Amino acid sequence: MKNTISAALVASALAFTLATPATVAADATTPHAAGALSGILDTVGFSGTLLVSKGGDVLLHEAVNKSPQTDAETLTTGTPFIIASMSKSFTAALVLKLVDEGKISLDATLASLLPDFDAPYAARVTLRQMLQNRSGIPHYIDIPGWFDNDIKRAFTTESFLDTLKTLELKFEPGSDYLYSNVNYYLLARIIDRYAGMPYEDYLKAEILEPFGMNATGQVYEAGTDALAPNYLRGDDGNFEEIPVTNPALFRGTASMYSTAADLNAWGHAVLDGKVYSDAAAREAFNEATPMAWSVGKLPVSETRALDVHYYNGRLIGHLSLILLLPQVNGVVVVLNNNTAGYENMLSIGSNLAEQHFGGAE
């Protein structure tokens, strides 16, 4: 996981240096960002919000409306977005808090933590391995018929859990890495059992309310009408608005929505030591086996690279990215709702960090 950000950012930055900007709709909401960033936003036809902060100072907070769609909904800085797999960082933090409190152990098995989940693999998988995505439990795409919306729509909590029990491990737990939504869906069930309240309420009590994240919540509770539309770009370059089918299936793993401002509050809470204990932080930001974060170096000038903790999410057309820069107490948030692409999101985040922290010491 370490250093992957550097290679991806260099590759995407070079690609945009050589690209010819596409024709895009005029942007009446946001002034142009400078230099390379402006070129990337134009070329991508970016629709979303950007935020950069240092400590308590917000250096940039803009809505970008450069979509080539003539009927694209205009976004504002307060528009909430589906943050998809960035939800996992919140789930992991809650689980680690329960570990700190002695309610559960990282070395406890899934079978001991969820006795009713009697999957054949449950006694072989530990909590630590699930948090690290090293359990061997398959991803959602291995569920038969996963890409059939009628099948997804028909799942109840009970039938979905029964289906997850039938999945076969991809490898011996702990021996490899495999990104899996199943791990984090089950972690939310573990929170239900040991927090003394449902995952949703525990999230509010321990993170959202203390850090003033009033515009953050669960897609399946709020619905999608008040959120940024989900525009999926097809192979032909055209866009289609696609709803999320049965969003409760993504509970704990990709179910949250938020705003750039709320995610900035979350990022600084992490940097300020308000989220993780020292022991939990060592687990979450372990370079070799992090838990719902990635750890690396981010070049911000020709001679300087900053430590970075980052995570991203993608669900249909929604993409999210947060960069935490501990050395400069900096946070960068990029939210998108029109299929900008992961490398493009990294490139935008990198350019923002370079602009605002490239000369910082």
Residue frames as qw, qx, qy, qz and C-alpha x, y, z in Angstrom:
[[0.000, 0.883, 0.468, 0.000, 0.00, 0.00, 0.00],
 [0.320, -0.762, 0.067, 0.558, 2.86, 2.40, 0.71],
 [0.200, -0.442, 0.459, 0.744, 4.14, 4.72, -2.06],
 [0.382, 0.435, 0.763, 0.287, 1.41, 3.73, -4.53],
 [0.143, 0.898, 0.310, -0.278, 0.18, 7.30, -4.57],
 [0.195, -0.684, 0.367, 0.599, 3.45, 8.64, -5.94],
 [0.297, -0.038, 0.798, 0.523, 3.58, 6.45, -9.03],
 [0.225, 0.648, 0.722, 0.090, -0.07, 6.99, -9.87],
 [0.003, 0.900, 0.168, -0.401, 0.19, 10.75, -9.46],
 [0.222, -0.524, 0.514, 0.642, 3.29, 11.04, -11.63],
 [0.285, 0.196, 0.837, 0.423, 1.69, 8.98, -14.39],
 [0.147, 0.776, 0.613, -0.008, -1.56, 10.94, -14.35],
 [0.108, -0.835, 0.025, 0.540, 0.21, 14.30, -14.16],
 [0.247, -0.303, 0.648, 0.654, 2.27, 13.44, -17.22],
 [0.253, 0.452, 0.813, 0.266, -0.84, 12.34, -19.05],
 [0.071, 0.888, 0.421, -0.167, -2.51, 15.70, -18.45],
 [0.230, -0.649, 0.283, 0.668, 0.59, 17.65, -19.43],
 [0.171, -0.115, 0.750, 0.629, 0.30, 16.10, -22.89],
 [0.233, 0.546, 0.804, -0.020, -3.49, 16.13, -23.19],
 [0.009, -0.239, -0.308, -0.921, -5.50, 18.54, -25.31],
 [0.239, 0.204, 0.593, -0.742, -8.33, 20.07, -23.29],
 [0.105, 0.458, 0.838, 0.276, -11.81, 19.08, -24.35],
 [0.183, -0.383, -0.183, -0.887, -14.58, 21.56, -25.00],
 [0.240, -0.369, -0.810, 0.388, -16.57, 22.02, -21.79],
 [0.136, -0.837, -0.470, -0.244, -19.48, 24.07, -20.58],
 [0.121, 0.629, -0.236, 0.730, -18.69, 27.52, -19.17],
 [0.522, -0.347, -0.658, 0.417, -18.15, 27.61, -15.42],
 [0.120, -0.722, -0.123, -0.671, -20.12, 30.39, -13.79],
 [0.725, -0.652, -0.210, -0.073, -19.64, 29.17, -10.22],
 [0.773, -0.497, 0.118, 0.375, -15.91, 28.88, -9.64],
 [0.175, 0.889, -0.373, -0.200, -12.88, 30.95, -10.64],
 [0.851, 0.373, -0.359, 0.085, -10.24, 28.98, -12.53],
 [0.762, -0.555, 0.212, 0.256, -7.62, 27.24, -10.45],
 [0.082, 0.840, -0.442, -0.304, -4.10, 28.04, -11.57],
 [0.016, 0.561, -0.798, -0.220, -1.82, 26.20, -13.98],
 [0.198, 0.110, -0.955, -0.192, -1.93, 22.46, -14.26],
 [0.204, 0.283, 0.812, -0.467, -4.96, 22.08, -12.02],
 [0.456, 0.507, 0.083, -0.726, -7.11, 24.17, -14.32],
 [0.388, 0.378, -0.698, -0.468, -6.07, 22.02, -17.27],
 [0.052, -0.031, -0.991, 0.116, -6.98, 18.84, -15.44],
 [0.306, 0.405, 0.608, -0.610, -10.39, 20.15, -14.36],
 [0.467, 0.516, -0.202, -0.689, -11.14, 21.30, -17.91],
 [0.310, 0.306, -0.842, -0.318, -9.98, 18.08, -19.54],
 [0.016, 0.139, 0.958, -0.250, -11.89, 15.86, -17.15],
 [0.361, -0.443, -0.419, -0.705, -15.01, 18.03, -17.33],
 [0.288, -0.076, -0.795, 0.529, -14.94, 17.92, -13.55],
 [0.474, -0.580, -0.253, -0.612, -18.09, 18.23, -11.48],
 [0.723, -0.339, -0.531, 0.284, -17.53, 18.38, -7.73],
 [0.297, -0.940, 0.054, -0.160, -16.05, 20.26, -4.80],
 [0.679, 0.304, -0.388, 0.544, -12.48, 20.95, -3.66],
 [0.458, -0.873, 0.021, -0.165, -11.20, 21.91, -0.23],
 [0.669, 0.256, -0.419, 0.558, -7.71, 22.58, 1.13],
 [0.446, -0.863, -0.017, -0.239, -6.97, 23.55, 4.73],
 [0.536, 0.305, -0.553, 0.561, -4.03, 24.05, 7.03],
 [0.109, -0.119, -0.664, 0.730, -4.86, 23.76, 10.70],
 [0.176, 0.603, 0.633, -0.452, -7.92, 25.90, 11.31],
 [0.174, 0.580, -0.198, -0.771, -7.49, 27.90, 8.11],
 [0.705, 0.458, 0.539, 0.044, -9.44, 26.95, 4.99],
 [0.254, -0.435, 0.419, 0.756, -7.19, 27.90, 2.07],
 [0.282, 0.107, -0.604, -0.738, -9.55, 26.83, -0.72],
 [0.351, 0.300, 0.835, -0.301, -13.18, 25.72, -0.81],
 [0.305, 0.343, -0.343, -0.820, -14.78, 25.71, -4.24],
 [0.729, 0.346, 0.561, -0.187, -17.54, 24.09, -6.23],
 [0.068, -0.368, 0.651, 0.660, -16.44, 23.18, -9.75],
 [0.655, 0.478, 0.491, -0.318, -19.08, 22.92, -12.48],
 [0.099, 0.576, -0.580, -0.568, -17.23, 22.00, -15.66],
 [0.582, 0.157, 0.798, -0.010, -19.30, 19.03, -16.78],
 [0.024, 0.092, -0.613, -0.784, -19.89, 18.77, -20.54],
 [0.012, 0.510, 0.860, 0.026, -23.49, 17.83, -19.77],
 [0.077, -0.392, -0.205, -0.894, -25.89, 20.59, -20.70],
 [0.618, -0.553, -0.292, -0.477, -28.38, 19.39, -18.06],
 [0.582, -0.020, -0.640, 0.501, -25.89, 18.72, -15.24],
 [0.432, -0.832, -0.346, -0.029, -27.12, 19.88, -11.86],
 [0.210, 0.739, -0.306, 0.563, -25.18, 22.89, -10.54],
 [0.736, -0.321, -0.487, 0.344, -23.23, 22.06, -7.40],
 [0.163, -0.896, 0.152, -0.385, -22.36, 24.30, -4.46],
 [0.202, 0.485, -0.734, 0.430, -19.73, 24.02, -1.73],
 [0.481, -0.205, 0.598, -0.608, -22.44, 22.65, 0.55],
 [0.818, 0.156, -0.336, -0.441, -23.61, 19.87, -1.78],
 [0.638, -0.385, 0.653, -0.135, -23.34, 16.45, -0.10],
 [0.557, 0.446, -0.635, -0.296, -21.80, 13.58, -2.07],
 [0.985, -0.163, -0.004, -0.059, -21.84, 9.82, -1.68],
 [0.082, -0.801, 0.593, 0.000, -18.33, 9.10, -0.37],
 [0.870, 0.236, -0.415, -0.126, -18.52, 5.37, -1.07],
 [0.866, -0.075, -0.411, 0.274, -15.61, 3.35, 0.34],
 [0.141, 0.488, -0.397, 0.764, -14.26, 6.27, 2.34],
 [0.718, -0.490, -0.055, -0.491, -16.98, 5.08, 4.73],
 [0.891, -0.054, -0.405, 0.197, -14.61, 2.26, 5.69],
 [0.340, 0.370, -0.437, 0.746, -12.27, 4.66, 7.49],
 [0.456, -0.433, 0.189, -0.754, -15.09, 5.61, 9.84],
 [0.926, -0.195, -0.214, -0.241, -16.08, 1.99, 10.43],
 [0.754, 0.170, -0.461, 0.436, -12.49, 0.99, 11.20],
 [0.048, 0.442, -0.392, 0.806, -12.12, 3.87, 13.66],
 [0.690, -0.382, 0.068, -0.611, -15.24, 2.75, 15.52],
 [0.948, -0.056, -0.313, 0.022, -14.04, -0.85, 15.69],
 [0.554, 0.296, -0.461, 0.626, -10.63, 0.25, 16.99],
 [0.288, -0.492, 0.277, -0.773, -12.39, 2.29, 19.68],
 [0.893, -0.283, -0.069, -0.344, -14.19, -0.85, 20.84],
 [0.836, 0.148, -0.392, 0.353, -10.81, -2.60, 20.91],
 [0.165, 0.477, -0.400, 0.765, -9.37, 0.24, 23.03],
 [0.558, -0.422, 0.196, -0.687, -12.26, -0.19, 25.46],
 [0.151, -0.258, 0.934, -0.196, -11.54, -3.90, 25.82],
 [0.726, 0.200, 0.298, -0.587, -14.92, -4.93, 24.42],
 [0.929, 0.368, 0.047, -0.022, -13.37, -6.91, 21.55],
 [0.550, -0.546, 0.483, 0.406, -9.90, -8.10, 20.55],
 [0.385, 0.661, -0.446, -0.465, -8.08, -7.75, 17.25],
 [0.105, 0.312, -0.937, -0.120, -7.19, -11.42, 17.48],
 [0.564, 0.188, 0.652, -0.471, -10.75, -12.60, 18.11],
 [0.184, 0.108, 0.845, 0.490, -12.26, -14.70, 15.35],
 [0.377, -0.106, -0.320, -0.863, -15.30, -13.76, 13.34],
 [0.562, -0.287, -0.758, -0.167, -17.01, -16.85, 14.74],
 [0.386, -0.351, -0.626, 0.580, -16.54, -15.67, 18.32],
 [0.006, 0.160, 0.082, -0.984, -17.58, -12.10, 17.52],
 [0.591, 0.125, -0.152, -0.782, -20.69, -12.99, 15.52],
 [0.357, -0.103, 0.918, -0.140, -21.81, -16.45, 16.69],
 [0.639, 0.479, 0.475, -0.369, -24.92, -16.37, 14.54],
 [0.505, 0.722, -0.346, -0.322, -22.86, -15.85, 11.39],
 [0.782, -0.261, 0.565, 0.025, -22.01, -19.51, 10.93],
 [0.625, 0.691, -0.321, -0.169, -20.01, -19.30, 7.73],
 [0.971, -0.003, -0.103, 0.215, -17.50, -22.15, 7.21],
 [0.565, 0.454, -0.220, 0.653, -14.66, -19.61, 7.22],
 [0.316, -0.855, -0.039, -0.410, -15.74, -17.69, 10.34],
 [0.804, -0.575, 0.072, 0.130, -13.49, -19.58, 12.76],
 [0.789, 0.090, 0.148, 0.589, -10.41, -18.98, 10.58],
 [0.254, 0.655, 0.138, 0.698, -10.74, -15.21, 10.13],
 [0.404, -0.431, -0.456, 0.666, -9.76, -12.63, 12.76],
 [0.034, 0.928, 0.297, -0.222, -10.94, -9.09, 13.38],
 [0.285, -0.662, 0.358, 0.594, -7.47, -7.77, 12.54],
 [0.355, 0.029, 0.756, 0.550, -7.50, -9.51, 9.16],
 [0.209, 0.740, 0.629, 0.110, -10.92, -8.09, 8.33],
 [0.095, -0.920, -0.061, 0.376, -9.82, -4.54, 9.15],
 [0.272, -0.559, 0.545, 0.563, -6.71, -5.00, 7.00],
 [0.759, 0.490, -0.110, -0.414, -8.64, -6.60, 4.11],
 [0.211, 0.489, -0.846, -0.038, -6.43, -9.67, 4.56],
 [0.663, -0.095, 0.582, -0.462, -9.14, -12.13, 5.57],
 [0.101, -0.077, 0.913, 0.387, -9.49, -13.82, 2.19],
 [0.362, 0.555, 0.671, -0.331, -13.25, -13.21, 2.23],
 [0.383, 0.357, 0.554, 0.647, -14.32, -12.34, -1.33],
 [0.071, 0.161, -0.005, -0.984, -15.53, -8.97, -2.57],
 [0.549, 0.397, 0.406, -0.613, -19.15, -8.23, -3.50],
 [0.495, 0.500, -0.457, -0.544, -18.43, -8.88, -7.17],
 [0.144, 0.183, -0.971, -0.047, -18.11, -12.59, -6.31],
 [0.454, 0.236, 0.649, -0.563, -21.73, -12.73, -5.16],
 [0.270, 0.269, 0.830, 0.408, -23.71, -14.57, -7.88],
 [0.098, 0.739, 0.588, 0.313, -25.74, -12.08, -9.91],
 [0.340, -0.530, -0.257, 0.733, -24.21, -9.05, -8.18],
 [0.074, -0.177, 0.291, 0.937, -24.44, -6.86, -11.29],
 [0.189, -0.470, -0.732, -0.454, -28.13, -7.65, -11.77],
 [0.155, -0.263, 0.264, -0.915, -30.03, -4.82, -10.05],
 [0.738, -0.297, -0.295, -0.529, -33.11, -6.99, -9.62],
 [0.785, -0.132, -0.549, 0.256, -31.08, -9.44, -7.55],
 [0.282, 0.135, -0.418, 0.853, -29.57, -6.64, -5.46],
 [0.385, -0.318, -0.031, -0.866, -32.98, -5.06, -4.97],
 [0.793, -0.279, -0.434, -0.323, -34.46, -8.34, -3.69],
 [0.538, 0.073, -0.672, 0.503, -31.90, -8.85, -0.92],
 [0.536, -0.793, -0.108, -0.267, -33.07, -8.46, 2.66],
 [0.191, -0.743, 0.592, -0.248, -30.61, -8.27, 5.55],
 [0.779, -0.223, 0.561, -0.167, -31.24, -11.94, 6.34],
 [0.889, 0.411, 0.197, 0.057, -30.96, -13.24, 2.77],
 [0.369, 0.839, -0.350, 0.192, -27.85, -11.13, 2.17],
 [0.382, -0.626, 0.646, -0.212, -26.13, -12.53, 5.27],
 [0.884, 0.034, 0.457, -0.090, -27.10, -16.04, 4.19],
 [0.742, 0.660, -0.044, 0.112, -25.49, -15.39, 0.81],
 [0.070, 0.833, -0.504, 0.216, -22.29, -14.06, 2.40],
 [0.697, -0.407, 0.569, -0.157, -22.00, -17.28, 4.42],
 [0.917, 0.278, 0.286, 0.021, -21.77, -19.30, 1.19],
 [0.400, 0.855, -0.329, 0.030, -18.74, -17.45, -0.20],
 [0.943, -0.107, -0.051, 0.311, -15.45, -19.33, -0.29],
 [0.380, -0.798, 0.218, 0.414, -12.17, -17.84, 0.88],
 [0.602, 0.774, -0.197, -0.014, -9.81, -16.64, -1.85],
 [0.527, 0.460, -0.599, 0.390, -6.71, -17.52, 0.19],
 [0.622, -0.349, -0.588, 0.383, -5.61, -18.53, 3.68],
 [0.222, -0.949, -0.189, -0.122, -6.50, -15.68, 6.07],
 [0.449, -0.822, 0.212, 0.279, -3.59, -13.33, 6.67],
 [0.722, -0.091, 0.474, 0.496, -1.51, -14.59, 3.73],
 [0.304, 0.293, 0.465, 0.778, -2.47, -11.94, 1.15],
 [0.140, 0.357, 0.227, -0.895, -4.49, -8.77, 0.52],
 [0.045, 0.398, 0.766, 0.502, -7.90, -8.59, -1.15],
 [0.217, -0.028, 0.125, -0.968, -10.15, -5.55, -1.07],
 [0.234, -0.342, -0.897, -0.157, -13.54, -6.73, 0.15],
 [0.368, -0.406, -0.032, -0.836, -16.74, -4.92, 1.03],
 [0.765, -0.342, -0.523, -0.154, -17.86, -8.04, 2.87],
 [0.529, -0.039, -0.532, 0.660, -15.25, -7.45, 5.58],
 [0.006, 0.079, -0.236, 0.968, -16.63, -4.02, 6.40],
 [0.593, -0.324, -0.368, -0.639, -20.28, -4.97, 6.09],
 [0.767, -0.300, -0.556, 0.112, -19.61, -7.59, 8.77],
 [0.369, 0.038, -0.416, 0.830, -17.61, -5.10, 10.85],
 [0.328, -0.310, -0.033, -0.892, -20.73, -2.91, 11.05],
 [0.781, -0.336, -0.442, -0.287, -22.57, -5.97, 12.41],
 [0.651, -0.103, -0.528, 0.536, -19.83, -6.40, 15.02],
 [0.024, 0.210, -0.213, 0.954, -20.29, -2.74, 16.04],
 [0.599, -0.377, -0.305, -0.637, -24.03, -3.39, 16.44],
 [0.814, -0.271, -0.512, 0.030, -23.30, -6.23, 18.83],
 [0.675, -0.199, -0.384, 0.598, -20.62, -4.66, 21.03],
 [0.142, 0.312, -0.054, 0.938, -21.26, -0.90, 21.03],
 [0.020, 0.398, 0.709, -0.582, -24.54, -1.15, 22.88],
 [0.396, 0.668, 0.189, -0.601, -26.29, 0.59, 20.01],
 [0.787, 0.521, 0.301, 0.136, -26.59, 0.27, 16.22],
 [0.632, 0.050, 0.224, 0.740, -23.61, 1.20, 14.05],
 [0.145, 0.697, 0.317, 0.627, -25.44, 4.30, 12.79],
 [0.437, -0.873, -0.141, -0.163, -26.03, 5.65, 16.31],
 [0.766, -0.442, 0.087, 0.459, -22.49, 4.81, 17.43],
 [0.523, 0.333, 0.253, 0.743, -21.08, 6.67, 14.44],
 [0.089, -0.824, -0.219, -0.515, -23.15, 9.73, 15.34],
 [0.629, -0.773, -0.080, 0.007, -22.24, 9.59, 19.02],
 [0.766, -0.396, 0.183, 0.472, -18.50, 9.02, 18.63],
 [0.485, 0.015, 0.384, 0.785, -17.63, 10.92, 15.43],
 [0.134, 0.597, 0.496, 0.616, -20.33, 12.90, 13.65],
 [0.321, -0.885, -0.307, -0.140, -21.73, 14.86, 16.60],
 [0.615, -0.615, 0.008, 0.493, -18.43, 15.51, 18.47],
 [0.448, -0.152, 0.368, 0.800, -16.78, 16.85, 15.32],
 [0.266, 0.575, 0.133, -0.762, -19.76, 18.87, 14.10],
 [0.028, -0.093, 0.804, 0.587, -20.32, 16.73, 11.00],
 [0.439, 0.354, 0.522, -0.640, -23.97, 17.67, 10.67],
 [0.607, 0.526, -0.218, -0.554, -24.12, 17.18, 6.90],
 [0.240, 0.350, -0.899, -0.108, -22.91, 13.57, 7.03],
 [0.706, -0.062, 0.482, -0.516, -25.00, 10.42, 7.27],
 [0.434, 0.001, 0.886, 0.161, -26.19, 7.22, 5.64],
 [0.222, 0.082, -0.552, -0.800, -27.55, 7.17, 2.09],
 [0.305, -0.312, -0.875, -0.210, -30.19, 4.58, 3.02],
 [0.160, -0.559, -0.614, 0.534, -31.51, 6.87, 5.77],
 [0.030, 0.533, 0.015, -0.845, -31.48, 10.19, 3.89],
 [0.649, 0.633, 0.421, -0.009, -32.33, 9.04, 0.38],
 [0.590, 0.011, 0.334, 0.735, -30.59, 10.49, -2.67],
 [0.210, 0.848, 0.418, 0.251, -32.80, 13.46, -3.59],
 [0.223, -0.970, 0.052, 0.081, -30.74, 15.90, -1.50],
 [0.666, -0.415, 0.426, 0.451, -27.38, 14.49, -2.67],
 [0.138, 0.582, -0.512, -0.616, -25.28, 15.27, -5.72],
 [0.888, 0.316, 0.002, -0.335, -26.65, 13.27, -8.67],
 [0.655, -0.323, 0.645, 0.226, -24.76, 10.12, -9.61],
 [0.603, 0.701, -0.168, -0.342, -23.61, 10.61, -13.23],
 [0.760, -0.176, 0.565, 0.267, -22.00, 7.55, -14.82],
 [0.280, 0.689, -0.419, -0.520, -19.93, 8.26, -17.91],
 [0.926, 0.208, 0.306, -0.068, -20.34, 5.57, -20.57],
 [0.673, -0.121, 0.467, 0.562, -17.73, 4.34, -23.03],
 [0.383, 0.631, 0.448, 0.505, -19.25, 6.69, -25.62],
 [0.248, 0.133, -0.158, 0.947, -18.63, 9.72, -23.38],
 [0.405, -0.511, -0.298, -0.697, -22.30, 10.26, -22.63],
 [0.065, -0.174, 0.715, -0.674, -23.65, 10.42, -19.09],
 [0.557, -0.408, -0.611, -0.387, -26.52, 8.59, -17.43],
 [0.340, -0.481, 0.451, -0.671, -27.87, 9.30, -13.97],
 [0.648, -0.047, -0.759, -0.042, -27.78, 6.00, -12.10],
 [0.593, -0.629, 0.168, -0.473, -29.38, 5.49, -8.67],
 [0.043, 0.370, -0.892, 0.257, -27.73, 3.29, -6.07],
 [0.732, -0.197, -0.511, -0.405, -29.74, 0.07, -5.81],
 [0.827, -0.475, -0.302, -0.005, -30.49, -1.09, -2.25],
 [0.227, 0.739, -0.413, 0.481, -27.88, 1.13, -0.55],
 [0.699, -0.576, 0.301, -0.298, -28.31, -0.72, 2.76],
 [0.977, 0.111, -0.047, 0.175, -26.18, -3.50, 1.23],
 [0.534, 0.542, -0.264, 0.593, -23.24, -1.09, 1.54],
 [0.539, -0.813, -0.029, -0.217, -23.79, -0.47, 5.26],
 [0.691, -0.638, 0.265, 0.215, -20.46, 0.15, 6.98],
 [0.716, -0.048, 0.463, 0.520, -18.53, -0.31, 3.76],
 [0.231, 0.119, 0.404, 0.877, -19.68, 2.34, 1.25],
 [0.085, -0.665, -0.737, -0.092, -22.93, 3.77, 2.60],
 [0.245, -0.663, -0.300, 0.640, -22.10, 7.29, 3.76],
 [0.337, 0.764, 0.243, 0.493, -22.57, 10.73, 2.26],
 [0.464, -0.616, -0.172, 0.613, -20.79, 13.90, 3.33],
 [0.294, 0.952, 0.040, 0.073, -19.59, 17.35, 2.30],
 [0.618, 0.472, -0.303, 0.552, -16.09, 18.66, 1.77],
 [0.184, -0.673, 0.319, -0.641, -16.38, 20.79, 4.93],
 [0.858, -0.403, 0.151, -0.280, -17.45, 17.83, 7.07],
 [0.949, 0.133, -0.109, 0.265, -14.65, 15.66, 5.70],
 [0.310, 0.646, -0.333, 0.613, -12.22, 18.47, 6.47],
 [0.533, -0.610, 0.304, -0.502, -13.41, 18.37, 10.09],
 [0.991, -0.122, 0.050, -0.031, -12.92, 14.59, 10.10],
 [0.755, 0.446, -0.234, 0.421, -9.42, 14.91, 8.63],
 [0.059, 0.657, -0.400, 0.637, -8.29, 17.41, 11.24],
 [0.774, -0.474, 0.206, -0.365, -9.82, 15.35, 14.04],
 [0.976, 0.074, -0.073, 0.192, -7.61, 12.47, 12.86],
 [0.527, 0.548, -0.272, 0.590, -4.53, 14.69, 12.59],
 [0.230, -0.662, 0.307, -0.644, -5.18, 16.23, 16.01],
 [0.219, 0.148, -0.910, 0.319, -5.27, 12.82, 17.70],
 [0.491, -0.056, 0.347, -0.797, -8.98, 12.99, 18.54],
 [0.827, 0.140, -0.276, -0.469, -10.00, 9.82, 16.68],
 [0.880, 0.098, -0.451, 0.114, -7.38, 7.16, 17.39],
 [0.669, -0.703, 0.216, 0.102, -5.49, 6.26, 20.52],
 [0.010, -0.723, 0.652, 0.228, -1.74, 5.83, 20.05],
 [0.465, -0.105, 0.878, 0.050, -2.20, 2.07, 19.87],
 [0.604, 0.588, 0.516, -0.154, -5.06, 2.36, 17.38],
 [0.311, 0.877, -0.218, -0.295, -3.12, 4.82, 15.22],
 [0.214, -0.513, 0.799, 0.231, -0.22, 2.37, 15.00],
 [0.517, 0.224, 0.826, 0.031, -2.64, -0.21, 13.62],
 [0.471, 0.775, 0.345, -0.241, -4.57, 2.12, 11.32],
 [0.328, 0.900, -0.250, -0.138, -1.49, 3.71, 9.75],
 [0.704, -0.331, 0.572, 0.259, 0.82, 0.71, 9.70],
 [0.213, 0.608, -0.480, -0.595, 2.74, 1.08, 6.43],
 [0.041, 0.162, -0.948, -0.269, 2.53, -2.61, 5.55],
 [0.175, -0.398, -0.894, -0.109, -0.97, -3.45, 6.77],
 [0.152, -0.049, 0.198, -0.967, -3.06, -0.28, 7.27],
 [0.099, 0.457, 0.863, -0.191, -6.72, -0.33, 8.22],
 [0.224, 0.825, 0.515, 0.055, -8.96, 1.63, 5.82],
 [0.014, 0.930, -0.194, -0.312, -6.14, 4.06, 5.01],
 [0.846, 0.359, -0.029, 0.393, -3.17, 4.03, 2.66],
 [0.456, -0.809, 0.145, 0.343, 0.22, 5.38, 3.73],
 [0.764, 0.372, 0.204, 0.486, 2.86, 6.88, 1.45],
 [0.325, -0.420, 0.081, 0.843, 4.79, 9.89, 0.24],
 [0.386, 0.818, 0.425, 0.028, 3.33, 12.76, -1.79],
 [0.501, 0.048, 0.153, 0.850, 5.71, 14.88, -3.91],
 [0.040, 0.898, 0.382, -0.214, 4.86, 18.59, -3.51],
 [0.146, 0.912, -0.290, -0.252, 7.97, 20.05, -5.17],
 [0.727, 0.520, -0.446, 0.047, 11.02, 18.85, -7.06],
 [0.312, 0.428, -0.706, 0.470, 12.91, 18.42, -3.82],
 [0.279, -0.166, 0.637, -0.699, 10.25, 17.67, -1.24],
 [0.530, -0.242, -0.726, -0.366, 7.78, 14.88, -0.53],
 [0.413, -0.369, 0.408, -0.726, 5.37, 14.89, 2.40],
 [0.072, 0.094, 0.973, -0.196, 4.09, 11.96, 4.41],
 [0.502, -0.047, -0.219, -0.835, 0.49, 11.30, 3.41],
 [0.265, 0.190, 0.912, -0.251, -2.36, 9.23, 4.80],
 [0.388, 0.196, -0.290, -0.853, -5.10, 8.95, 2.20],
 [0.356, 0.239, 0.899, -0.087, -8.22, 7.06, 1.26],
 [0.269, 0.139, -0.409, -0.861, -10.71, 7.14, -1.56],
 [0.495, 0.279, 0.756, -0.326, -14.08, 5.84, -2.60],
 [0.242, 0.163, -0.566, -0.771, -15.99, 5.04, -5.76],
 [0.371, 0.339, 0.827, -0.251, -19.60, 4.04, -6.29],
 [0.493, 0.701, 0.499, 0.131, -20.97, 4.26, -9.84],
 [0.410, 0.736, 0.081, 0.533, -20.21, 7.90, -10.81],
 [0.387, -0.902, 0.095, -0.166, -19.30, 9.18, -7.34],
 [0.762, 0.183, -0.362, 0.505, -15.63, 9.42, -6.37],
 [0.409, -0.903, 0.041, -0.121, -14.10, 10.75, -3.16],
 [0.733, 0.246, -0.335, 0.538, -10.54, 11.39, -2.00],
 [0.397, -0.911, 0.059, -0.092, -9.02, 12.70, 1.23],
 [0.678, 0.356, -0.372, 0.524, -5.33, 13.42, 1.78],
 [0.552, -0.832, -0.037, 0.036, -3.98, 13.99, 5.29],
 [0.589, 0.559, -0.288, 0.508, -0.56, 15.67, 5.47],
 [0.672, -0.638, -0.303, 0.222, 0.65, 15.44, 9.08],
 [0.605, -0.084, -0.046, 0.790, 3.89, 17.42, 8.59],
 [0.053, 0.198, 0.131, 0.970, 2.01, 20.56, 7.55],
 [0.211, 0.355, 0.682, -0.603, -1.27, 19.87, 9.38],
 [0.314, 0.273, -0.357, -0.836, -2.94, 19.87, 5.99],
 [0.523, 0.306, 0.776, -0.175, -6.09, 18.29, 4.59],
 [0.230, 0.244, -0.511, -0.791, -7.11, 18.03, 0.94],
 [0.513, 0.317, 0.742, -0.293, -10.61, 16.85, -0.03],
 [0.227, 0.215, -0.568, -0.761, -11.79, 16.14, -3.58],
 [0.492, 0.305, 0.743, -0.335, -15.40, 15.05, -4.26],
 [0.182, 0.236, -0.596, -0.746, -16.78, 14.21, -7.70],
 [0.605, 0.262, 0.609, -0.440, -20.10, 13.01, -9.12],
 [0.710, 0.609, -0.040, -0.351, -19.38, 12.43, -12.82],
 [0.965, 0.085, 0.170, 0.182, -16.91, 9.54, -13.07],
 [0.094, 0.929, -0.347, -0.092, -13.68, 11.58, -13.07],
 [0.860, 0.284, -0.380, 0.186, -11.54, 8.46, -12.58],
 [0.765, -0.587, -0.093, 0.250, -9.23, 7.51, -9.73],
 [0.658, 0.007, 0.087, 0.748, -5.95, 8.66, -11.29],
 [0.093, 0.636, 0.216, 0.735, -7.53, 11.99, -12.20],
 [0.548, -0.796, -0.189, -0.171, -8.72, 12.42, -8.61],
 [0.784, -0.381, -0.003, 0.490, -5.19, 11.71, -7.38],
 [0.488, 0.304, 0.181, 0.798, -3.78, 14.18, -9.87],
 [0.175, -0.786, -0.218, -0.551, -6.19, 16.89, -8.74],
 [0.700, -0.704, -0.108, 0.058, -5.38, 16.22, -5.10],
 [0.761, -0.116, 0.065, 0.635, -1.66, 16.25, -5.84],
 [0.291, 0.525, 0.184, 0.778, -1.87, 19.57, -7.65],
 [0.392, -0.827, -0.180, -0.360, -3.82, 21.12, -4.80],
 [0.787, -0.544, -0.031, 0.289, -1.22, 19.91, -2.31],
 [0.649, 0.133, 0.129, 0.738, 1.62, 21.21, -4.46],
 [0.068, 0.717, 0.211, 0.661, 0.01, 24.64, -4.84],
 [0.469, -0.796, -0.057, -0.379, -0.68, 25.11, -1.15],
 [0.776, -0.594, 0.203, 0.060, 2.09, 23.12, 0.55],
 [0.839, 0.421, -0.061, 0.341, 4.91, 22.97, -1.98],
 [0.310, 0.634, -0.317, 0.634, 6.83, 25.75, -0.26],
 [0.637, -0.689, 0.046, -0.343, 5.79, 24.91, 3.30],
 [0.442, 0.382, -0.714, 0.387, 8.45, 23.95, 5.81]]
